[in-house]
Amino acid sequence: MHWWNQFPPGLRLISKIRLLASLGAGGVIYLTPLVFNQIELSATQIGTGFAAAALTGTFSRFLSGALLDKGRSIGLILKGAACLAITADWWFFNAQDFNSYAIGQVLLGGAAGLYWPAIELAVPASCIDFPSSKGFALVRSADALGTSFGALLGSFMALIGSIRITYLVDISCMVLLLALLTKQSIKITTYTLSDDVEISPSSRTIAIKKGDLKWLFKLIPILCISIFATAIFSLLQSVLPIDLVIGGISRPPIQEGWSAAILALQLGLLVILQWPIGNWLSFHKQSFGLGISISNFFLGCLLLSISSIWPEGISLVLIAQIFLAIALASFLPTATESIVQISPIKHRGFAMALFSQCFAISGLIAPIFAGKVIDSQGNGMLIWITMSLICLALIPLTRYTD
């Protein structure tokens, strides 16, 4: 309790909200490919659904950013996201064909787009006299804890043949989240201004004035890195489960339940590593943390590609989860803190929407590309070797992210 009480009350509330949201989402995100693989949708169709979610999220992220920059309530935006997520879950629960699956993904993408800019900017707004870098380490730990338990619960549901109950779990979490938001309303805005700075609500806008572009150009390196880092994140959610189930070139296929369990292992490692790594990196420059992240993404993807050509490759898949967990634990809080530090206060909603678009862009392109590769070649080796080479090329770019 002493450790927990060191954080500001608002930050503790944000952490509880993120724990609930990620608990439900953990099963939905990682197990949805397996759910719809059971009704014989192709990898291309499954990837297209993720792309549809990303496209919808593109618009809802900018909407969320615009509302934040106009001083709208974070709590209200989060309530809207929760309601959309409940609708998406109910649609997924009853879906039996591609069209129903695609509609569910569109609804889920809209919910995610509203949620992420708001919940991310709630962190620095809650850290008035507390380092926001440590705040991001805390909330990412809550994300990791919830997602891992959600995926673990989903893997158990898969093993007993009731995988769709995952969507009912997410609905329950969203109902609890709405109750928490109603009981403890988030009244903070996205702005924590010093006494000598005055910005009226009517002047809060995402418009970029002449001479105010320097910060935007400084975002380019971190946004480029984020697009490819989040592409790997998207592939781990949408493609790796299918890759494990259908098998590699020489690596035999595994059951759906064990595929989900391997993903839960990665998330469990993330729970263990997120706080110590995030807290450690809060004392270093953002370029250092991003270098650690991209290097581990490179090693993780390389091992996944090699695993495809080895009959005992599942052992390499398990080892890869360690590097991927370190990469995620390093990237998520460091990249977000970099965006906060670079962007001016009056444009942070827009900046965070741009950062969130990296998830949308990679989610739009990567699953479709990967789905077509798997359908044409019958394995994911080319996907993982390509991502490892891109990571190797991105390492020098990390020095320009401070």
Long-range contacts (C-beta under 8 A, 24 or more apart in sequence): 7-130, 7-135, 7-138, 8-126, 8-127, 8-128, 8-129, 8-130, 10-122, 10-125, 10-126, 10-186, 10-188, 11-123, 11-126, 11-127, 11-130, 11-135, 11-138, 11-139, 13-126, 13-180, 13-184, 13-186, 14-119, 14-122, 14-123, 14-126, 14-139, 14-186, 15-138, 15-139, 15-141, 15-142, 16-142, 16-180, 17-78, 17-119, 17-177, 17-180, 17-181, 18-119, 18-139, 18-142, 18-143, 18-146, 19-142, 19-143, 19-145, 19-146, 20-146, 20-173, 20-174, 20-176, 20-177, 20-180, 21-82, 21-115, 21-119, 21-146, 21-173, 21-174, 21-177, 22-142, 22-143, 22-144, 22-145, 22-146, 22-147, 22-150, 23-146, 23-147, 23-149, 23-150, 23-169, 23-173, 24-85, 24-89, 24-146, 24-150, 24-169, 24-170, 24-171, 24-172, 24-173, 24-174, 25-85, 25-146, 25-147, 25-150, 25-170, 26-146, 26-147, 26-148, 26-149, 26-150, 26-151, 26-152, 26-153, 26-154, 26-267, 27-150, 27-151, 27-153, 27-154, 27-157, 27-166, 27-169, 27-170, 28-89, 28-92, 28-108, 28-150, 28-154, 28-166, 28-167, 28-170, 29-147, 29-237, 30-150, 30-151, 30-154, 30-237, 30-241, 30-260, 30-263, 30-264, 30-267, 31-151, 31-154, 31-155, 31-157, 31-158, 31-163, 31-166, 31-241, 31-260, 32-92, 33-237, 33-238, 33-239, 33-241, 33-242, 34-158, 34-163, 34-241, 34-242, 34-245, 34-256, 34-259, 34-260, 35-92, 35-163, 35-164, 35-166, 36-95, 36-101, 37-241, 37-242, 37-245, 37-256, 38-163, 38-256, 39-96, 39-97, 41-98, 41-101, 42-371, 42-375, 43-239, 43-242, 43-370, 43-371, 43-372, 43-374, 43-375, 44-368, 44-371, 44-372, 44-375, 45-98, 45-101, 45-371, 46-101, 46-238, 46-242, 46-367, 46-371, 47-238, 47-239, 47-367, 47-368, 47-369, 47-370, 47-371, 47-372, 48-102, 48-367, 48-368, 48-371, 49-98, 49-101, 49-102, 49-104, 49-105, 50-105, 50-234, 50-237, 50-238, 50-363, 50-367, 50-368, 51-363, 51-364, 51-365, 51-367, 51-368, 52-102, 52-105, 52-106, 52-109, 53-105, 53-106, 53-108, 53-109, 53-112, 53-363, 54-109, 54-234, 54-359, 54-360, 54-361, 54-362, 54-363, 54-364, 54-367, 55-109, 55-360, 55-364, 56-105, 56-106, 56-107, 56-109, 56-110, 56-113, 57-109, 57-110, 57-112, 57-113, 57-356, 57-359, 57-360, 57-363, 58-113, 58-357, 58-360, 58-361, 58-364, 59-110, 59-113, 60-109, 60-110, 60-111, 60-112, 60-113, 60-114, 61-113, 61-114, 61-116, 61-117, 61-353, 61-356, 61-357, 61-360, 62-353, 62-357, 63-113, 63-114, 64-113, 64-114, 64-115, 64-116, 64-117, 64-118, 64-349, 64-353, 64-356, 65-117, 65-206, 65-349, 65-350, 65-351, 65-352, 65-353, 65-354, 65-356, 66-206, 66-349, 66-350, 66-353, 67-349, 68-117, 68-118, 68-121, 68-189, 68-190, 68-348, 68-349, 68-352, 69-190, 69-204, 69-205, 69-206, 69-346, 69-347, 69-348, 69-349, 69-350, 70-201, 70-204, 70-205, 71-189, 71-190, 71-191, 71-201, 71-204, 73-185, 73-186, 73-187, 73-189, 74-118, 74-119, 74-121, 74-122, 74-125, 74-186, 74-188, 74-189, 74-190, 75-181, 75-185, 75-186, 75-187, 77-114, 77-115, 77-118, 78-114, 78-115, 78-118, 78-119, 78-177, 78-181, 78-186, 79-178, 79-181, 80-114, 81-111, 81-112, 81-114, 81-115, 81-118, 82-111, 82-174, 82-177, 82-178, 82-181, 83-174, 83-178, 84-108, 84-110, 84-111, 84-114, 85-111, 85-115, 85-170, 85-174, 86-171, 86-174, 86-175, 89-167, 89-168, 89-170, 89-171, 89-174, 90-167, 90-171, 92-164, 92-167, 93-164, 93-167, 93-168, 109-360, 109-363, 112-359, 113-356, 113-360, 116-352, 116-356, 116-359, 117-349, 117-352, 117-353, 117-356, 120-336, 120-352, 120-355, 120-356, 121-190, 121-348, 121-349, 121-352, 122-186, 122-188, 122-190, 123-336, 124-192, 124-340, 124-348, 125-188, 125-189, 125-190, 125-191, 125-192, 126-188, 127-192, 128-192, 131-282, 132-337, 132-340, 133-281, 133-282, 133-333, 133-337, 134-278, 134-279, 134-282, 136-278, 136-332, 136-333, 136-336, 136-337, 137-274, 137-275, 137-277, 137-278, 137-279, 137-281, 137-282, 137-333, 138-275, 138-278, 140-274, 140-278, 140-329, 140-332, 140-333, 141-271, 141-274, 141-275, 141-278, 143-274, 143-332, 144-267, 144-270, 144-271, 144-274, 144-328, 144-329, 145-271, 147-267, 147-270, 148-264, 148-267, 148-268, 148-270, 148-271, 151-260, 151-263, 151-264, 151-267, 152-261, 152-264, 152-267, 152-268, 154-260, 154-264, 155-257, 155-260, 155-261, 155-263, 155-264, 158-256, 158-257, 158-260, 159-257, 159-260, 159-261, 163-256, 190-348, 190-349, 191-345, 191-346, 191-348, 192-345, 193-345, 197-345, 199-345, 199-346, 204-346, 206-347, 206-349, 206-350, 206-353, 208-347, 208-350, 212-344, 212-347, 215-342, 215-343, 215-344, 215-347, 215-351, 218-342, 219-339, 219-342, 219-343, 219-351, 219-354, 219-355, 221-397, 221-398, 221-400, 221-401, 222-286, 222-290, 222-335, 222-338, 222-339, 222-342, 222-355, 222-401, 223-354, 223-355, 223-358, 224-394, 224-397, 225-290, 225-294, 225-335, 225-394, 225-397, 225-398, 225-401, 226-335, 226-355, 226-358, 227-358, 227-361, 227-362, 228-362, 228-387, 228-390, 228-391, 228-394, 229-293, 229-294, 229-297, 229-327, 229-331, 229-335, 229-358, 230-358, 230-359, 230-362, 230-363, 231-362, 231-365, 231-366, 231-387, 232-297, 232-300, 232-301, 232-324, 232-327, 232-387, 232-391, 233-328, 233-359, 233-362, 234-359, 234-362, 234-363, 234-366, 234-367, 235-366, 235-367, 235-370, 235-383, 235-387, 236-263, 236-266, 236-324, 238-366, 238-367, 238-370, 238-371, 239-366, 239-367, 239-370, 239-371, 239-374, 239-380, 239-383, 240-304, 240-380, 242-374, 242-380, 243-304, 243-374, 243-379, 243-380, 243-383, 244-317, 246-374, 246-378, 246-379, 247-379, 248-307, 248-308, 248-309, 248-313, 248-379, 248-380, 248-381, 249-308, 249-309, 249-379, 249-381, 250-308, 250-309, 250-310, 250-311, 250-313, 251-307, 251-308, 251-309, 251-310, 251-311, 251-312, 251-313, 251-314, 251-317, 252-311, 252-314, 254-314, 262-317, 262-318, 262-321, 265-318, 265-321, 266-321, 266-324, 266-325, 267-325, 269-321, 269-322, 269-325, 270-325, 270-328, 270-329, 273-325, 273-326, 273-329, 274-329, 274-333, 277-326, 277-329, 277-330, 278-329, 278-330, 278-332, 278-333, 278-334, 281-330, 281-333, 281-334, 282-333, 282-337, 285-402, 286-334, 286-335, 286-337, 286-338, 286-341, 286-401, 286-402, 287-398, 287-399, 287-400, 287-401, 287-402, 289-330, 289-331, 289-333, 289-334, 290-330, 290-331, 290-334, 290-335, 290-338, 290-398, 290-401, 291-395, 291-398, 291-399, 292-326, 292-327, 292-330, 293-326, 293-327, 293-328, 293-330, 293-331, 293-334, 293-335, 294-327, 294-331, 294-391, 294-394, 294-395, 294-398, 295-327, 295-391, 295-395, 296-323, 296-324, 296-326, 296-327, 296-330, 297-323, 297-324, 297-327, 297-331, 297-387, 297-388, 297-391, 298-388, 298-391, 298-392, 298-395, 299-323, 299-388, 300-324, 300-327, 301-384, 301-385, 301-387, 301-388, 301-391, 302-384, 302-385, 302-388, 304-380, 304-384, 305-381, 305-382, 305-383, 305-384, 305-385, 305-388, 308-379, 308-380, 308-381, 308-384, 309-381, 338-401, 338-402
